[in-house]
């Protein structure tokens, strides 16, 4: 079960003018599961994305990058079950064939379609099943299809993940709604996650490309489940321009409020992935402050969040907190002065002056490790920058889920 997370109800997910979503069962890998999603975008929509940095990036990622570079995007096709990664030229042909099939169905060019896949790596994508399923997905297209789409992109997720905000900016109502999937193989620089966020505001293409990167850096690039970066991760932001608000530059009135709303939705989706981490029983926020740069604060957060020793201690509620000190020291800051570094677990000061805090009692450590949500705070004592990373614990179920993944 996810840690303190439930899928929003359908009526909590606001429709975005200019976006319609349809979901169907195509039998891509398993029967009787929603595994094919089609998203239709209004003409004139702007689209931008960030993708995995894994060198073995999947065929659909390669095709998405190429199509985004060409111009207007009018449709997205998302399949689960098969990742179409590690599939060579045949995989590229399959991703392109998916785009061609959707384009023919919707009277578009193939390069106006973005393909996305998630699931098992190194297995061929059954394009014939996708082609056969696309007409049903098109028939199912509807403006309030976000709830269904959130379910249609799941793999090992135990719950669908979605978020939505409707805000007033300069007297104009702006809607931002999104969905994501992911539970394992999650690490910064994107992971086995898909994220799709849309707004009815009009956003100039250069601004959108900047915004999707900045939003990702504050959300999807601040989470880790197991430290494994995937081949398929993608985060796409869509601006349909069907609403009243327009943003052409960073100096546009209301831009900061708009950016905050988009980032909040992306952060909620990213944190939902961690809360639903494979086998997770605890959600952990790692707040690092006092760094010379934000990057070094993030590096410390990642070092703690990636450590299997730290994560298993959290699962057991075992205050073996020397493991956290070890992770901090292993974060790659060569000139870190450990005598100036302080560590808190919840409200308990654990370490200062290079060792155990004089006030620390192990019973206090055990107490603050028991709740389902825990905060780790680190002060590096060397600057004014800060960053946060979100992670989860490692339980027995993480091993079970991944050992049985292909079965």
C-alpha positions as CSV (number, residue, x, y, z in Angstrom):
1,X,0.0,0.0,0.0
2,X,1.3,3.5,-0.8
3,X,2.4,5.7,2.1
4,X,-0.3,8.2,2.9
5,X,-1.5,8.5,-0.8
6,X,-4.8,7.9,-2.5
7,X,-5.7,8.6,-6.1
8,X,-7.8,11.7,-6.4
9,X,-11.4,11.1,-7.3
10,X,-12.4,11.8,-11.0
11,X,-14.2,15.0,-10.1
12,X,-11.0,16.3,-8.5
13,X,-9.2,16.2,-11.8
14,X,-10.1,19.3,-13.8
15,X,-10.4,18.9,-17.5
16,X,-7.9,20.9,-19.6
17,X,-9.5,22.6,-22.6
18,X,-7.8,21.2,-25.7
19,X,-6.9,17.8,-24.3
20,X,-8.9,14.6,-24.7
21,X,-7.8,11.2,-23.4
22,X,-8.9,7.7,-24.2
23,X,-7.9,4.3,-22.7
24,X,-8.5,0.7,-23.8
25,X,-7.4,-2.9,-23.3
26,X,-5.1,-3.9,-26.1
27,X,-3.6,-7.1,-24.6
28,X,-0.1,-5.8,-25.1
29,X,1.4,-8.0,-22.5
30,X,-1.4,-9.3,-20.3
31,X,-5.1,-9.7,-21.0
32,X,-7.8,-7.8,-19.2
33,X,-5.8,-4.7,-18.2
34,X,-6.0,-1.1,-19.5
35,X,-2.7,-0.8,-21.3
36,X,-3.1,1.6,-24.2
37,X,-3.8,5.4,-23.8
38,X,-4.3,7.9,-26.6
39,X,-4.1,11.7,-25.9
40,X,-5.4,14.1,-28.5
41,X,-4.2,17.8,-28.4
42,X,-5.9,20.8,-29.9
43,X,-4.2,22.5,-32.9
44,X,-1.7,25.1,-31.9
45,X,-0.7,23.4,-28.6
46,X,2.9,23.7,-27.6
47,X,4.7,20.7,-26.2
48,X,8.1,20.2,-24.5
49,X,9.7,17.3,-22.7
50,X,12.7,16.0,-20.8
51,X,13.8,12.4,-21.0
52,X,16.1,9.8,-19.5
53,X,19.9,10.3,-19.6
54,X,20.4,6.6,-19.8
55,X,22.5,5.8,-22.9
56,X,20.4,2.8,-23.6
57,X,17.4,5.0,-24.0
58,X,14.3,3.3,-25.4
59,X,13.2,3.6,-29.0
60,X,10.1,5.7,-28.1
61,X,12.4,8.2,-26.3
62,X,14.5,8.6,-29.4
63,X,11.4,9.1,-31.6
64,X,9.9,11.6,-29.2
65,X,13.1,13.7,-29.3
66,X,13.1,13.7,-33.1
67,X,9.4,14.6,-33.4
68,X,9.6,17.4,-30.8
69,X,12.4,18.9,-32.8
70,X,10.2,19.1,-35.9
71,X,7.3,21.1,-34.6
72,X,3.6,20.8,-33.7
73,X,2.5,17.8,-31.7
74,X,-1.1,16.7,-31.9
75,X,-1.2,13.3,-30.2
76,X,0.5,11.0,-27.7
77,X,0.3,7.2,-27.6
78,X,1.3,5.4,-24.4
79,X,1.5,1.7,-23.9
80,X,2.3,-0.3,-20.8
81,X,3.6,-3.9,-20.5
82,X,6.5,-3.6,-23.0
83,X,9.1,-0.9,-22.8
84,X,10.4,-1.2,-26.3
85,X,13.9,-0.6,-25.0
86,X,17.0,-2.6,-25.9
87,X,15.3,-3.6,-29.1
88,X,17.6,-2.0,-31.7
89,X,16.4,-1.0,-35.2
90,X,13.3,-3.2,-34.8
91,X,12.3,-1.2,-31.8
92,X,12.7,2.1,-33.7
93,X,10.6,0.7,-36.5
94,X,7.9,-0.3,-34.0
95,X,7.8,3.1,-32.4
96,X,7.6,4.8,-35.8
97,X,4.9,2.3,-36.9
98,X,2.9,3.2,-33.8
99,X,3.1,6.9,-34.7
100,X,2.1,6.2,-38.3
101,X,-0.9,4.1,-37.2
102,X,-2.2,6.9,-34.8
103,X,-1.5,9.5,-37.5
104,X,-3.6,7.7,-40.1
105,X,-6.4,7.2,-37.7
106,X,-6.4,10.9,-36.7
107,X,-5.6,12.5,-40.0
108,X,-2.2,13.7,-38.8
109,X,1.4,13.4,-39.9
110,X,3.4,10.7,-38.2
111,X,5.8,13.3,-36.8
112,X,2.9,15.0,-35.0
113,X,2.6,11.9,-32.7
114,X,4.7,11.1,-29.7
115,X,5.1,7.5,-28.6
116,X,5.7,6.3,-25.0
117,X,6.3,2.8,-23.7
118,X,6.9,1.3,-20.3
119,X,7.3,-2.2,-19.0
120,X,9.7,-5.1,-19.7
121,X,13.0,-4.3,-21.4
122,X,14.4,-6.2,-24.4
123,X,11.1,-7.7,-25.5
124,X,9.6,-6.7,-28.9
125,X,6.7,-4.3,-29.0
126,X,3.5,-6.0,-30.4
127,X,2.7,-3.2,-32.8
128,X,-0.2,-5.2,-34.3
129,X,-2.0,-5.1,-30.9
130,X,-1.4,-1.4,-30.6
131,X,-2.8,-0.8,-34.1
132,X,-5.8,-3.0,-33.3
133,X,-6.4,-1.1,-30.1
134,X,-6.1,2.4,-31.3
135,X,-9.6,2.8,-32.8
136,X,-11.1,1.8,-29.4
137,X,-8.9,4.3,-27.6
138,X,-9.9,7.0,-30.1
139,X,-13.6,6.2,-29.5
140,X,-13.0,6.5,-25.8
141,X,-11.5,10.1,-26.1
142,X,-13.0,12.5,-23.6
143,X,-12.0,15.7,-21.9
144,X,-12.5,14.2,-18.4
145,X,-10.4,11.1,-19.2
146,X,-7.6,11.9,-16.8
147,X,-8.7,9.5,-14.1
148,X,-8.9,6.6,-16.6
149,X,-5.6,7.6,-18.2
150,X,-3.8,7.6,-14.8
151,X,-4.9,3.9,-14.5
152,X,-4.0,3.1,-18.1
153,X,-0.3,4.0,-17.7
154,X,0.4,1.9,-14.6
155,X,2.8,-1.0,-14.4
156,X,4.0,-2.1,-11.0
157,X,2.2,0.9,-9.4
158,X,-0.3,-0.1,-6.8
159,X,-2.3,3.1,-7.3
160,X,-2.9,5.5,-10.1
161,X,-1.2,8.9,-9.7
162,X,-2.8,12.2,-10.6
163,X,-2.9,15.9,-9.5
164,X,-4.8,18.9,-10.6
165,X,-4.9,22.6,-9.7
166,X,-7.2,25.5,-10.8
167,X,-5.8,28.9,-9.9
168,X,-6.7,32.5,-10.6
169,X,-3.8,34.5,-12.1
170,X,-4.5,38.2,-12.9
171,X,-8.2,37.5,-12.8
172,X,-7.9,34.7,-15.3
173,X,-8.6,31.0,-14.4
174,X,-5.7,28.6,-15.3
175,X,-6.0,24.9,-15.1
176,X,-3.1,22.5,-14.6
177,X,-3.7,18.7,-14.5
178,X,-1.3,15.8,-14.8
179,X,-0.7,12.1,-14.3
180,X,2.3,10.0,-13.7
181,X,3.4,6.4,-13.3
182,X,6.4,4.8,-11.5
183,X,7.2,2.7,-8.5
184,X,10.6,1.2,-9.1
185,X,13.8,1.8,-11.1
186,X,13.5,5.4,-9.9
187,X,16.5,7.7,-9.6
188,X,17.2,11.4,-10.3
189,X,17.9,12.3,-13.9
190,X,14.5,10.8,-14.6
191,X,13.7,7.1,-14.1
192,X,11.1,4.5,-15.0
193,X,8.5,7.1,-14.7
194,X,6.2,8.7,-17.2
195,X,4.7,12.1,-16.4
196,X,2.2,14.1,-18.5
197,X,1.1,17.6,-17.4
198,X,-1.2,19.9,-19.4
199,X,-2.5,23.5,-19.0
200,X,-5.0,25.5,-20.9
201,X,-2.7,28.5,-20.8
202,X,-0.8,29.6,-23.9
203,X,2.9,29.3,-23.4
204,X,5.5,30.3,-26.0
205,X,7.6,27.3,-27.0
206,X,10.9,28.7,-25.6
207,X,9.2,29.4,-22.3
208,X,7.7,25.9,-22.2
209,X,11.0,24.2,-22.9
210,X,12.5,26.2,-20.0
211,X,9.6,25.5,-17.7
212,X,9.5,21.8,-18.2
213,X,13.2,21.5,-17.2
214,X,12.8,23.8,-14.2
215,X,9.7,21.9,-13.0
216,X,11.5,18.6,-13.5
217,X,14.5,19.8,-11.4
218,X,12.1,20.7,-8.6
219,X,10.1,17.4,-8.7
220,X,11.0,14.3,-10.7
221,X,14.7,15.0,-10.4
222,X,14.4,15.1,-6.6
223,X,13.1,11.6,-6.0
224,X,14.8,8.2,-5.7
225,X,13.4,4.8,-4.9
226,X,16.3,2.5,-5.7
227,X,19.0,4.5,-7.4
228,X,18.4,2.8,-10.8
229,X,18.0,5.2,-13.8
230,X,15.7,3.7,-16.5
231,X,15.7,3.6,-20.2
232,X,12.2,5.1,-20.8
233,X,11.6,7.9,-18.4
234,X,9.8,10.9,-19.9
235,X,8.2,14.1,-18.5
236,X,6.1,16.0,-21.0
237,X,4.4,19.4,-20.5
238,X,1.6,20.5,-22.8
239,X,0.1,24.0,-23.2
240,X,-3.0,24.1,-25.3
241,X,-3.6,27.8,-25.4
242,X,-7.4,27.2,-25.1
243,X,-7.7,29.3,-22.0
244,X,-7.4,33.1,-21.3
245,X,-3.9,33.3,-19.9
246,X,-0.9,33.8,-22.1
247,X,2.8,33.7,-21.2
248,X,5.4,34.9,-23.8
249,X,8.3,35.7,-21.5
250,X,9.4,35.5,-17.9
251,X,8.4,39.1,-17.4
252,X,4.8,38.3,-18.4
253,X,2.3,39.2,-15.6
254,X,1.6,36.2,-13.4
255,X,4.4,34.0,-14.7
256,X,5.8,33.3,-11.3
257,X,2.4,32.2,-10.0
258,X,1.9,30.0,-13.1
259,X,5.3,28.4,-12.7
260,X,4.6,27.7,-9.0
261,X,1.3,26.0,-9.9
262,X,3.0,23.8,-12.5
263,X,5.8,22.9,-10.2
264,X,3.4,22.1,-7.4
265,X,1.5,19.6,-9.7
266,X,4.8,18.1,-10.9
267,X,6.0,17.8,-7.3
268,X,2.8,16.1,-6.1
269,X,3.1,13.6,-9.0
270,X,6.8,12.9,-8.2
271,X,6.2,12.4,-4.5
272,X,3.3,10.1,-5.3
273,X,5.8,7.9,-7.1
274,X,8.0,7.7,-4.0
275,X,5.0,7.1,-1.7
276,X,4.1,4.1,-4.0
277,X,7.7,2.9,-4.2
278,X,7.9,-0.8,-4.6
279,X,7.4,-2.3,-1.2
280,X,7.6,1.1,0.5
281,X,6.4,1.5,4.1
282,X,7.8,4.9,4.8
283,X,8.1,8.3,3.0
284,X,11.3,10.2,3.8
285,X,12.1,13.8,3.1
286,X,15.8,14.6,3.2
287,X,16.4,18.4,3.6
288,X,19.9,19.5,3.2
289,X,20.9,23.1,3.9
290,X,24.1,25.1,4.5
291,X,25.7,24.1,1.2
292,X,27.9,26.2,-1.0
293,X,25.7,25.2,-4.0
294,X,22.3,23.6,-4.5
295,X,24.0,20.8,-6.4
296,X,26.2,19.8,-3.5
297,X,23.1,19.8,-1.2
298,X,21.3,17.6,-3.7
299,X,24.4,15.3,-3.9
300,X,24.2,14.8,-0.1
301,X,20.5,14.1,-0.3
302,X,20.9,11.6,-3.1
303,X,23.8,9.9,-1.2
304,X,21.5,9.3,1.8
305,X,18.4,8.5,-0.3
306,X,20.3,5.9,-2.4
307,X,22.0,4.0,0.4
308,X,20.5,0.5,0.9
309,X,21.9,0.5,4.4
310,X,20.1,3.7,5.3
311,X,16.9,2.6,3.6
312,X,16.8,-0.8,5.3
313,X,17.4,0.9,8.7
314,X,14.4,3.1,8.1
315,X,12.3,0.0,7.3
316,X,13.3,-1.6,10.6
317,X,13.0,1.7,12.5
318,X,16.5,1.0,13.7
319,X,18.4,4.2,14.8
320,X,21.7,2.9,13.3
321,X,22.3,6.5,12.3
322,X,26.0,6.2,11.7
323,X,24.8,4.9,8.3
324,X,23.5,8.4,7.5
325,X,26.8,10.0,8.5
326,X,28.6,7.5,6.3
327,X,26.4,8.4,3.3
328,X,27.0,12.2,3.9
329,X,30.7,11.6,3.9
330,X,30.4,9.6,0.7
331,X,28.6,12.3,-1.2
332,X,31.7,13.5,-3.0
333,X,32.4,16.8,-1.2
334,X,36.2,16.5,-0.8
335,X,36.6,19.5,1.5
336,X,33.6,18.9,3.7
337,X,34.4,19.9,7.3
338,X,32.5,17.2,9.3
339,X,33.0,19.1,12.6
340,X,30.6,21.8,11.2
341,X,28.0,19.3,9.9
342,X,24.9,18.7,12.0
343,X,22.2,16.0,11.5
344,X,18.6,15.9,12.8
345,X,16.1,13.1,12.5
346,X,12.7,14.7,12.9
347,X,13.2,17.1,15.8
348,X,16.0,15.2,17.4
349,X,19.6,16.4,17.0
350,X,21.7,13.3,16.3
351,X,25.1,14.5,15.4
352,X,27.3,17.6,15.7
353,X,31.0,18.5,16.1
354,X,31.9,15.4,14.1
355,X,30.1,12.8,16.3
356,X,27.1,11.9,18.4
357,X,25.3,15.0,19.9
358,X,25.6,15.1,23.7
359,X,21.8,15.4,24.0
360,X,21.0,12.4,21.7
361,X,19.4,9.4,23.3
362,X,18.8,6.2,21.2
363,X,15.2,6.0,22.5
364,X,14.6,9.3,20.8
365,X,16.0,8.0,17.6
366,X,13.8,5.0,17.7
367,X,10.8,7.1,18.4
368,X,11.2,9.4,15.4
369,X,11.9,6.5,13.0
370,X,8.6,4.8,13.7
371,X,6.1,7.1,11.8
372,X,5.3,6.5,8.2
373,X,6.7,9.9,7.3
374,X,10.1,11.0,8.4
375,X,12.3,14.1,7.9
376,X,16.0,13.9,7.8
377,X,17.7,17.3,8.1
378,X,21.4,18.0,7.4
379,X,23.2,21.3,7.9
380,X,26.6,21.3,6.1
381,X,27.7,24.5,7.7
382,X,29.5,25.8,4.6
383,X,27.1,28.1,2.8
384,X,23.5,29.4,2.2
385,X,22.1,26.9,-0.4
386,X,19.6,24.2,0.2
387,X,17.8,21.3,-1.5
388,X,15.3,18.5,-0.8
389,X,15.2,14.9,-1.9
390,X,12.4,12.5,-1.4
391,X,12.8,8.7,-1.0
392,X,11.4,5.7,0.7
393,X,12.6,2.7,2.7
394,X,13.6,-0.8,1.4
395,X,11.4,-3.6,2.6
396,X,11.3,-7.4,1.9
397,X,8.6,-6.7,-0.7
398,X,10.9,-4.7,-2.9
399,X,12.9,-7.8,-3.5
400,X,9.8,-9.9,-4.1
401,X,8.3,-7.5,-6.6
402,X,11.4,-7.2,-8.7
403,X,12.2,-10.9,-8.5
404,X,8.8,-11.7,-9.9
405,X,8.5,-8.8,-12.3
406,X,8.4,-10.7,-15.6
407,X,6.1,-13.5,-14.3
